[in-house]
């Protein structure tokens, strides 16, 4: 399925057929520019999807490069297949060392860690491709690790300051207008933190008790993601020397990298 961004003819989205609890309707692959065309997040390794992306690229020009918001397979597994179609092109990603201020063709690299340590966003004029940093209607999981949650919140603040017209995420609908939704997500995370501190202070120090008290609105299917985000909140509190020693810490599942 193709996705249009109102007000620009230079960007087209292709949604992959990989719906799921982490991927929502499927991964959004964004084809950017004319002539020299960049692909943001080639998506999962589905031949039909890669063929649709290659088709959209060839309608606009030829592939000049690939920009990856992060390394998760639902965004990056299609890279080898796309290169088979298009030949060798540069791949810009956090894993290959790209960071704030770098460019990928006409795309400007923005640091937006949190969902994963290597997570980037890419600005194209007043549009920002935000990968799994923010969705229109649901929350993303924030990975544990030093500075992860704090870096995530700082990245969202940075996006508000940039004041883009629209955010094109890696899953689900466009985020428009961005500022309100970004602020809502910042407030949501800080509200969880405040409730987590309260829960711990009143003796809810086991993983189950913290999830039941603070993530009481989360459907069971999403509890694994909530547990990962709980770990990120606990890491932040520990860094800030606000975490009592008797609080249970979650094991991090393998799908979080
Ligand atoms: Zn994703």
Boltz pocket constraint, residues with backbone or C-beta under 6 A from the ligand:
constraints:
  - pocket:
      binder: B
      contacts: [[A, 22], [A, 23], [A, 27], [A, 72], [A, 74], [A, 75], [A, 132], [A, 170], [A, 171]]
      max_distance: 6.0
